[in-house]
Amino acid sequence: MNSMNNSEISMKKNNNLLDRFKTEIKELGRYFFLKLKSPLTIIGLGIIIFAIIISIFPQILTPYSLTDAIGVYPEQWNPPSPDHPLGQTRFGRDVLARIIYAIPNSLMLSISAVLIGLICALIIGIPIALLNKKLNISAEILLIPIFMVPLVFVVFFGFFIFSFPFNDYPFLVGLFLNSFFTYLIARERTSFYDISKKVIPYIPLFMGVTILIDTFIGLLGFSSSLFIRLGAEISIGRSFLYIAPWASLFPSLAVFILLSGFFILYGGLQKSPEELRDLKRVL
């Protein structure tokens, strides 16, 4: 009898957890559906979706393959022409093709860093939130060691990390993002709805920041010929700014548009449903 009662109790608990999870999913969907009515959210999503589409189907905008984009040709630094709408860069490579094949590298880098940070934060942040709830300890105090870990990696392993090509620093950036994600999670109730509501709006912000870091590192010259990176394209082109301004101008514009998409989406997701209703009344 006791075993049957225990099994019934456990089944009821599982059913209650499942029902609660389904309810939270519906509430979360309604919450973010309201945010989709924001013009900022629509514009930001539009830019990001377009970047994803051309990353998957680059031939929409360029007839050149990746092999063509990394080839070596006799003519270089030529101005825009019908064959090369945005001009040519070093080794006669097509600027538009280089930009298009660099965008998926930036997206994959940002996704990798954010996933590393988010997974680590979920593993660390939820126990801290539970501990904070039971012991009533300030989350900021518990998070001090976590914020120190990335700094230790920078000091002791930074040189070695930047010595490797494309896959060199997502882990390091993810460690920094882990600190911020953990801070967001540790301050919330340990429910799927509350954590998702707090964390999801920050994902586009952190992806944009990662792309910005990647661009800055490329500008410093930490790049590899194996991967096309927007920051490296800007760095190469700026040395020939007077004779071929298009070689650095258009990659810079691509970075600006890509970052704008993530930051505009972040701005739209930050608006509360109440603000959206007020905005709807004004419009």
C-alpha positions as CSV (number, residue, x, y, z in Angstrom):
1,M,0.0,0.0,0.0
2,N,2.8,2.4,0.9
3,S,4.6,1.7,-2.3
4,M,1.4,2.3,-4.3
5,N,0.8,5.6,-2.4
6,N,4.3,6.7,-3.0
7,S,4.1,6.0,-6.7
8,E,0.8,7.8,-7.0
9,I,2.3,10.8,-5.2
10,S,5.3,10.8,-7.5
11,M,3.0,10.6,-10.6
12,K,1.0,13.5,-9.3
13,K,4.1,15.5,-8.7
14,N,5.4,14.7,-12.2
15,N,2.0,15.7,-13.7
16,N,2.0,18.9,-11.8
17,L,5.5,19.8,-12.9
18,L,4.6,19.0,-16.5
19,D,1.4,21.1,-16.3
20,R,3.4,23.9,-14.7
21,F,6.0,23.7,-17.5
22,K,3.3,23.8,-20.2
23,T,1.7,26.8,-18.5
24,E,5.0,28.7,-18.3
25,I,5.7,27.9,-21.9
26,K,2.3,29.5,-22.9
27,E,2.9,32.5,-20.7
28,L,6.4,33.0,-22.1
29,G,5.0,32.7,-25.6
30,R,2.3,35.4,-24.9
31,Y,4.9,37.6,-23.3
32,F,7.3,37.6,-26.2
33,F,4.5,37.7,-28.7
34,L,3.6,41.1,-27.3
35,K,7.2,42.2,-27.7
36,L,7.1,41.2,-31.4
37,K,4.7,44.1,-31.9
38,S,7.5,46.5,-31.2
39,P,8.9,48.1,-34.4
40,L,12.4,47.7,-32.9
41,T,11.9,44.0,-32.6
42,I,10.6,43.6,-36.1
43,I,13.5,45.6,-37.6
44,G,16.1,43.8,-35.6
45,L,14.7,40.3,-36.4
46,G,14.5,41.3,-40.1
47,I,18.2,42.2,-40.2
48,I,19.2,39.0,-38.4
49,I,17.0,36.8,-40.5
50,F,18.4,38.3,-43.6
51,A,22.0,37.7,-42.4
52,I,21.1,34.1,-41.6
53,I,19.5,33.6,-45.1
54,I,22.5,34.9,-47.0
55,S,24.8,32.8,-44.8
56,I,22.9,29.7,-45.8
57,F,22.3,30.7,-49.4
58,P,25.2,33.1,-50.3
59,Q,24.6,32.7,-54.1
60,I,21.5,34.9,-53.6
61,L,23.8,37.9,-53.6
62,T,27.1,36.7,-55.2
63,P,27.9,34.4,-58.0
64,Y,31.3,33.6,-56.5
65,S,32.0,30.5,-54.3
66,L,34.0,30.4,-51.2
67,T,37.0,29.1,-53.3
68,D,36.7,32.1,-55.5
69,A,36.5,34.4,-52.4
70,I,39.9,33.2,-51.1
71,G,41.6,32.8,-54.5
72,V,44.5,34.9,-55.8
73,Y,44.0,37.0,-59.0
74,P,46.3,39.4,-60.9
75,E,44.1,42.5,-60.5
76,Q,43.5,44.0,-57.1
77,W,42.1,47.1,-55.5
78,N,39.9,47.8,-58.5
79,P,36.8,50.0,-58.1
80,P,33.2,48.7,-58.2
81,S,32.2,47.2,-61.5
82,P,29.4,45.0,-62.9
83,D,31.5,41.9,-62.2
84,H,32.4,43.2,-58.7
85,P,29.6,45.4,-57.4
86,L,31.5,46.5,-54.3
87,G,35.0,46.5,-55.8
88,Q,38.0,44.3,-55.3
89,T,40.3,43.9,-52.3
90,R,43.8,42.4,-51.9
91,F,44.7,39.7,-54.4
92,G,41.8,40.8,-56.6
93,R,39.2,39.2,-54.4
94,D,35.6,40.3,-54.6
95,V,34.6,42.5,-51.6
96,L,30.9,41.5,-51.7
97,A,31.8,37.8,-51.7
98,R,34.3,38.3,-48.8
99,I,31.6,40.1,-46.8
100,I,29.0,37.4,-47.4
101,Y,31.3,34.5,-46.5
102,A,32.5,36.4,-43.4
103,I,29.0,36.9,-41.9
104,P,28.4,33.2,-41.1
105,N,31.8,33.1,-39.4
106,S,30.7,36.0,-37.2
107,L,27.4,34.4,-36.4
108,M,28.9,31.0,-35.6
109,L,31.4,32.7,-33.3
110,S,28.8,34.6,-31.4
111,I,26.5,31.6,-31.1
112,S,29.3,29.5,-29.8
113,A,30.3,32.1,-27.2
114,V,26.7,32.7,-26.0
115,L,26.0,28.9,-25.8
116,I,29.1,28.4,-23.7
117,G,28.2,31.2,-21.4
118,L,24.6,30.2,-21.1
119,I,25.2,26.5,-20.4
120,C,27.8,27.3,-17.8
121,A,25.5,29.9,-16.2
122,L,22.6,27.4,-16.0
123,I,24.8,24.9,-14.3
124,I,26.2,27.5,-11.8
125,G,23.4,30.1,-11.5
126,I,20.5,27.8,-10.5
127,P,22.3,26.3,-7.5
128,I,23.3,29.8,-6.5
129,A,19.7,31.0,-6.7
130,L,18.6,28.0,-4.6
131,L,21.4,28.7,-2.1
132,N,20.5,32.4,-2.0
133,K,16.9,31.5,-1.4
134,K,17.7,29.2,1.5
135,L,20.5,31.1,3.2
136,N,19.3,34.6,2.2
137,I,22.8,35.5,1.0
138,S,23.3,38.3,-1.5
139,A,23.8,37.0,-5.0
140,E,26.4,39.6,-5.6
141,I,28.6,38.1,-2.9
142,L,28.3,34.6,-4.2
143,L,29.1,35.7,-7.7
144,I,32.4,37.5,-6.9
145,P,34.6,34.4,-7.5
146,I,32.7,33.7,-10.8
147,F,33.5,37.1,-12.1
148,M,37.2,36.6,-11.3
149,V,37.6,33.3,-13.3
150,P,37.6,35.0,-16.8
151,L,40.2,37.5,-15.6
152,V,42.5,34.7,-14.5
153,F,42.2,33.1,-17.9
154,V,43.0,36.4,-19.6
155,V,46.1,36.9,-17.5
156,F,47.5,33.3,-17.8
157,F,46.2,32.0,-21.1
158,G,45.4,35.1,-23.1
159,F,48.5,35.0,-25.3
160,F,48.0,31.3,-26.1
161,I,44.3,31.7,-26.9
162,F,45.0,34.6,-29.4
163,S,47.7,32.5,-31.1
164,F,45.2,30.1,-32.6
165,P,42.9,30.8,-35.6
166,F,39.1,31.2,-35.7
167,N,38.2,28.8,-32.9
168,D,40.5,30.6,-30.5
169,Y,38.5,32.7,-28.1
170,P,34.8,31.7,-28.0
171,F,35.6,29.8,-24.8
172,L,37.2,32.9,-23.3
173,V,34.3,35.2,-24.4
174,G,31.9,32.6,-23.2
175,L,33.5,32.7,-19.7
176,F,32.9,36.4,-19.5
177,L,29.3,36.0,-20.7
178,N,28.8,33.2,-18.2
179,S,29.4,35.7,-15.4
180,F,26.7,38.0,-16.7
181,F,24.2,35.2,-17.4
182,T,24.9,33.7,-14.0
183,Y,24.2,37.1,-12.4
184,L,20.8,37.3,-14.2
185,I,19.8,33.8,-13.3
186,A,21.0,33.9,-9.7
187,R,18.7,36.9,-8.9
188,E,15.5,35.2,-10.3
189,R,13.2,32.5,-8.9
190,T,14.2,29.1,-10.2
191,S,11.4,28.7,-12.7
192,F,11.6,28.3,-16.4
193,Y,9.4,31.3,-17.0
194,D,11.3,33.7,-14.8
195,I,14.7,32.7,-16.0
196,S,13.8,32.7,-19.7
197,K,12.0,36.1,-19.4
198,K,15.2,37.6,-17.9
199,V,17.8,35.9,-20.0
200,I,16.4,35.7,-23.5
201,P,16.3,39.5,-24.1
202,Y,20.1,39.7,-23.3
203,I,21.0,37.0,-25.9
204,P,21.0,39.4,-28.9
205,L,23.0,41.9,-26.9
206,F,25.7,39.4,-26.0
207,M,25.8,38.1,-29.5
208,G,26.3,41.6,-30.8
209,V,29.0,42.3,-28.2
210,T,30.8,39.1,-29.3
211,I,30.8,40.2,-32.9
212,L,32.1,43.5,-31.9
213,I,35.0,41.8,-30.0
214,D,35.7,39.6,-33.0
215,T,35.8,42.7,-35.2
216,F,38.2,44.5,-32.8
217,I,40.5,41.5,-32.7
218,G,40.5,41.3,-36.5
219,L,41.5,45.0,-36.6
220,L,44.4,44.3,-34.3
221,G,45.7,41.7,-36.8
222,F,44.8,38.5,-34.9
223,S,43.4,36.7,-38.0
224,S,44.0,33.7,-40.1
225,S,43.9,33.2,-43.8
226,L,41.8,30.0,-43.2
227,F,38.7,32.1,-42.2
228,I,37.3,35.3,-43.6
229,R,36.6,37.8,-40.8
230,L,35.0,41.2,-41.2
231,G,37.5,42.8,-38.8
232,A,40.5,41.4,-40.8
233,E,38.9,42.7,-44.0
234,I,38.7,46.2,-42.5
235,S,42.2,46.0,-41.3
236,I,43.6,45.0,-44.7
237,G,41.6,47.6,-46.6
238,R,42.4,50.6,-44.3
239,S,46.1,50.4,-45.4
240,F,44.9,51.3,-48.9
241,L,42.2,53.7,-47.9
242,Y,43.2,56.4,-50.4
243,I,43.4,54.2,-53.4
244,A,40.6,51.7,-52.5
245,P,38.3,53.1,-49.8
246,W,35.6,50.5,-50.8
247,A,37.9,47.6,-49.5
248,S,37.4,48.8,-45.9
249,L,34.2,50.9,-46.2
250,F,31.8,48.1,-47.2
251,P,33.0,45.6,-44.6
252,S,32.7,48.3,-42.0
253,L,29.2,49.0,-43.2
254,A,28.4,45.3,-43.0
255,V,29.6,45.2,-39.4
256,F,27.5,48.2,-38.6
257,I,24.3,46.7,-40.1
258,L,24.9,43.3,-38.4
259,L,25.5,44.9,-35.0
260,S,22.5,47.2,-35.5
261,G,20.3,44.2,-36.0
262,F,21.3,42.6,-32.7
263,F,21.3,45.8,-30.7
264,I,17.9,47.0,-32.1
265,L,16.4,43.5,-31.3
266,Y,17.8,43.8,-27.8
267,G,16.1,47.3,-27.5
268,G,12.8,45.9,-28.7
269,L,12.9,42.9,-26.3
270,Q,13.7,45.2,-23.4
271,K,10.3,47.0,-23.7
272,S,7.7,45.7,-21.3
273,P,4.2,44.7,-22.5
274,E,2.8,47.9,-20.7
275,E,5.2,50.1,-22.7
276,L,4.1,48.3,-25.9
277,R,0.4,49.0,-25.1
278,D,1.3,52.7,-24.5
279,L,3.2,52.7,-27.8
280,K,0.2,51.2,-29.6
281,R,-2.1,53.9,-28.3
282,V,0.3,56.6,-29.5
283,L,0.6,55.0,-33.0
